[in-house]
Amino acid sequence: MSAPLVLAVPAKGRLQENAEAFFARAGLALIKPRGARDYRGAVAGLDGVEVAYLSAAEITSQLAAGAVHLGVTGEDLVREMIPDADARVVLVEGLGFGFANVVVAVPQAWIDVRTMADIDDVATAFRQHHGRKMRVATKYVNLTRGFFSDYGIHDYRIVESSGATEGAPAAGSAELIVDITTTGTTLAANGLKVVEDGVILRSQANLVAARTAPWGAAERELARVILDRVAAQARARAFREVRARFAACDARLLETAREKFGVVTPFGGPTSSGMLTLHCPPAEVYALTSYLREHGAEAVAVADLGYVFSKDNPLFAKLEAGL
Amino acid sequence: MDARATSEAKGPDARAEALVSAYERAGYARLSPAILQPAEPFLDLSGEDIRKRMYLTSAPGGGEFCLRPDLTIPVSRDYLASPAAGQVAGLCYLGPVFRHRKGEPAEFLQAGIESFGRADKAAADAEMLARGVEATSNYGLASPDIRIGDVALFAGLIAGLELPAAWKRRLIKDFNRKANLAQDLERLMLGGTNGRPEYQGVLAALAGSDPKGAHALVTDLLSIAGINAVGGRSVGEIADRFLEQAALGASTRLPRDVRALIERFLAIAGDPDQAAADLRALAKDANLAAALEPALDLFEHRTGFLAAHGIDVKRVRFATAFSRGFDYYTGFVFELTDPARTGDPLVAGGRYDELLTRLGSPQPIPAVGFAVWIERLAVYGGGP
C-alpha cells in the first residue's frame, strides 16, 4: 500500500532540526531514503507515512486545504493564514519549541503610550492632527486587524511588510509595528517597546491536523500510532519517576503528595513490600523527596522517563473529536 | 463559491432602471464610475475592517486596487476630478459593488444618489430621505420603517461639556463606531485608567506647573535622548499628550452629573418633534443651549421639510443614539427597513460633510446621499 498519511515537516533551519529531534524523541525517526536533498521522506519502521518537507507557510496552507493530514507549524501562521482556523484544523499539541509572541510595539520615545487604550487615543489624535491614519507595519494583517478591532481601534492603516518590520518606524514607513519577538532584543535594538496589553498571541510550534484531509481507517490508525508515541513522550517529559520504599506510606500521605506536588501514581499505591512509584513534575521533585523522607522513607530514587504509555491516548482522542 | 451576482443571471432589473431614470428626470446626472478603483481611499475612509470584505489586487508596478465595495467614494472621486468640482451637483448611479458576504453573492447591485455642494442642508437632507422612500415605493413598499439619527447632536453635546480633550475624542469615536459607549462611560466613572505608576512622581510634579514650561521641559528631555520625529509623531505631539495625561491624572473621574446628562441625552428617542422638545429641555437644564442650538435648529428645520415631502413625521423613529457605524457621517443619518421583516436596511444614507475634504478637496463641500440595495428590494412584487 502506498503512503496514505502525509506528515508535513518544516524544510529548513531551526524549525526542521527541532521538529526532527521532537519526532526522534518520540521514537519516530524521520528518514530520507532517496538522499538528503529529497523533499519527500518517511518514518523509520512505520510504513504508510509519507513525510513532506515544506516551508512553514506552505504547511499551513496545505493543512487548511486538507492536502496533508498532519503538519508541524507555528500557531501564529495558523491564526494568521487560515480564516476560521478552528473549523479547518485541530491544534493537537504544542511541541515546546519555536516559541514566539506576536506583539504590538511602539517607539520607546512614545512615553505617553503604555496600553492599547493609549494607542486608540493616539490613533484618533493622529488622524485629526495629520489628516491621515497612523500606519502599522506587519506581516500579520489578519491578527492585527482582529486584535485592533477587539480594542475598538479603527483609525489606522496596515502597511504590509515582509521582512525587517522592526525597522519600519525608524525608516518612516510606519508609526508602529506588529511582529513576532522571542526575547524582545531586536525590538529594543530598534528603539521599540512592547505595549503592556499588546501581546496578540503566545505562539509555539504545534502538531496540527487538517480536518478536511481524507481520513480513512488506515490514516486514522497511523495517526493513532504517531500520536500515541508523541503522547507517551510528552508525558515522559512532563514527569520524573520517583521511587521509594517505606512502611508508613498510606492513602492520606499520597493524597497530600498529589495536592502539594502534583504527583500522579501510575501504578496505584505502595506494593505489599512497601515499594512506591510516583510521577512528579520536575520542578517539585526535590520538595517531594524531602517530604517523603520526613515521613519515613529511607531512600528515594529519581530517574528520567523514556516513555509513559497509558491505556488512553489523549492526543488521538482530541484529533478524533475534531474530525 | 460562485461570486457572480444573481442580477446578471436574471438580466437587467427593469425596476432598478426605472428608479434611476426617475432620479435622472429629477435632475440627478447619472454617473458610471470605474469598477476597478484604487484601494487606498476605501481603506483610509472606511477603515481596515473593510479590507477583509474587499476584493483586492495589486498592479504589476505596485499600488493596490480593488473592485469597488461601494459607490459613494467612486462617485465622490469622479465629481472631484470633474470641472464641476466644488459646485452644486446632484449625481445618481446604478451598478454592481463587490464585498465578501457570508452566504450571499459577493457581487450585488446598488443604486443611489450623492448630492454635493448644497448649502440648504436641512432641505437637502429631507429630500434624500424622500428619494429613498421613492426607491422602496418603486418596488411596492410605500411605507417602510424610517429610522433617523443625527450625529451632529452628540458632537454638539460633547463639545459643550467641560471634559478633558482626550475623553471627548474617545466618546465621539465610540459613538460613531457604535462601540460600547455605556461600557466606556462606566470605565471613565471608575477613573484610574490613566494611572502611570512609573511616571507618577514626574506627572504629579508637572501637573501644577506652567504648561508652556512643562512642554519645553518634556521636549527638551526627549531631544537630549536624541529623539526627534519618531514614526511620524513629532516630539511636540508626544509631549502634548504626555502632559494631557498628566493633567488627567490617575484620580480624575467622569463626574456623576455629566454621566447622567450623557445618559439622559442618549435615552431621547421617539418621533422627531417630541425628541426636539426633549432635547431643548435638556439643553436648557444643562446650560448647553449655545452648544446644541445650531444642530437643533437644523434638526427642526429638517423635520419641517420631511413633512413638506409628504412623510408622516409621527411614523419616523428618531433616536439620539442611532448611528450607522461609519465615522464619515457628520449629521443626518437614516435607514429604511421593512416593517414586516427586521434587519438589513433596504436604503441607507446620511450627511458626510468632511468626506470630500478627506478625498482631497481644497475647500469643504457639503455632501449628503444614500444607497439602495437592489436585490433586497427585488423580492417585492410591486412597482412598474
Interface residues (C-beta under 8 A of the other chain):
Chain A: V106 P107 A109 W110 I111 D112 R114 A117 D120 D121 V122 T124 A125 F126 Q128 H129 H130 G131 R132 K133 M134 R135 V141 N142 T144 R145 F148 S149 G152 H154 D155 Y156 R157 I158 A168 P169 A170 G172 A174 E175 L176 G191
Chain B: L43 D44 G47 E48 D49 R51 K52 A166 R169 R170 K173 D174 R177 A179 N180 T193 R196 Y199 V218 L222 A225 I227 V230 G231 G232 R233 V235 E237 I238 R241 F242 E244 Q245 D327 R358
